[in-house]
């Protein structure tokens, strides 16, 4: 794996202002850090706007990226969203109208600064990748281009809350727990002065539990439509670079934007997890910041922009992965870059493989029905829906997985085949319960039997006609459904076989249906896998190489190394299975200000064989910061359980100053299950 080169020699020296206030029209103030090149002329600006605390939470990352970009001639502005870090207020939720309106005001403030040319770009990953698309759709006059990494265009269908109408057990509560811990943290006394403790107590008392809102909206309603740019792609009229990784949950976004945006577009899909491509795993890494410099250089009018390198022949580049022995983490995924002139690509056609008694077949068999069920523990070796590809977070060899209700395997591949796009599975099926889900896994099986998962898909069958108006299934009644699988780019080798698993659960990625389900599938013409097959494009000329990865220094010293482990345990006497994921971020010290920060996160998912109502999730978070002699700590615990009709959550927060408890709360909530 190529490690990013840390550079200190840039075209321009950089001056950093740790803190400035941005005054908003309603009187609130947002805290910003400025990194400006030392030049005698105005420069274009790049804004990153997230709630993860510029003075500690993202400081190392900001140093790596914003120092690099400022060193290449951009003014970089890192702003804490209202209610986060040192900014005023309380963070009441994700992507609220206030957040987006504030973002428009921030862009206007930046454009009016005496050092700025008046042109502003936005960039960000995850939350920052979301809101730069959402703010672009509001068309602030000074916004000229966007770089969005690991984001989504549909807050309901492709985010950490629901997928295919199924509640994401590995992600909804853990993410709410993470944000509960973030929102309970204090501002920096050095920045906000003596009022820091009062403002901390206000946040502790007023910060909401996000999962309450998410469980109150179990179908795709106006709550989720807000901020989903897929509602009106045409609203985005500035150039967009979109980046995703196949080890992340947000990969499909690049293809969605490539298909629907009319503005200038560049898409990059690599092997990475939920991280920037210069440093994320699995590798190989690329010179992502080179691409950002070129993209913004051209679209923001930087005088020395390398316009020739910014003009790609094709707008979309994808890393086609090759076979690798399945493992729960990979340092690097072998493969090759290909480029596509558009999406959908003229080089890709769907080829049908029918579900037959003998497996996957190129020809449709005579109609016949088969029934089966799987245990609620199926899915424990799936890894995470999204993550950082830490050990245990990628799918294991699928031979180790609890069997699904059905397994369909194809004949050995006779000619090398490239899959590129989102496979679709059509099923004619019936279930014996009014609420049920279907979970699908697509695998590449080597001649020795090792099974590498390529993609997966989920559908809450009550959402078969749409996510806005769920309808209970009629037990025993056949219906036709389509399950979209996650995007994949993969070279199938000669002698390997495709394998399709169809089941009724995928715990803990999907929260289980309230009653164990028997699934009946009618094999034949109406049950098939549509496989997106890429034709060989001539000799597939080499795609121009990306630059080698580079960053600036992170400005941090590791005091205690991070650690991560994932364990799976079963009590053989009770049939209870416990999956634990523990990540300790260690301790780092920031060189510029001496701040020390530590954090850890532990998620535990528990279920008992044969009992879907035994499902539970428990999330513990801890965070400590030391500003000289002042020490602040936050500890949170969140749990979610269920019965046949309701979800039950409990969230507790404890805050300590210099070892003394100053706040404690415990909140419980119950929400009805809405066809989930």
Secondary structure, 3 states (H helix, E strand, C coil): CCCCEEECCCCCCEEEEEEEEEECCCCCEEEEEEEEECCCCCEEEEEEEECCCCCCCCHHHHHHHHHHHHHCCCEEEEEECCCCCCCCCCCCCCCCHHHHHHHHHHHHHHHCCCCEEEEEEEEEECHHHHHHHHHHCCCCCCEEEEEEECCCCCCCCECCCEECCEEECCCHHHHHHHHHHHHCCCCCHHHHHHHHHHHHHHHHHHCCCHHHHHHHCCCCCHHHHCCCHHHHHHHCCCEEEEEEECCCCCCHHHHHHHHHCCCCEEEEEECCCCCCCCCCCCECCCCHHHHHHHHHHHHCCCCCCCHHHHCCCCCEEEEEECCCCCCCCCCECCEEEEEECCCCCCCEEEEEEEEECCEEECCCCCCEEEEECCCCCCCCCCCCCCCCCCCCCCCCCCCCCCCCCEEEECCCCCCCEEEEEEEEEEEEEEECCCCCEEEEEEEEECCCCCEEEEEEEEEEHHHCCCCCCCCCCCCCCCEEEEEEEEEEEEEECCCCEEEEEEECCCCCCECCCCCCCCEEEEECCCCEEEEEEECCCCCCCCCCCCCCCEEECCCEEEEECCEEEEEEEEECCCCEEEEEEEEEEEEEEECCCCCEEEEEEEEEEEEECCEEEEEEEEEEEEEEEEECCEEEEEEEEEEEEECCCEEEEEEEEEEEECCEEEEEEEEEEEEECCCC
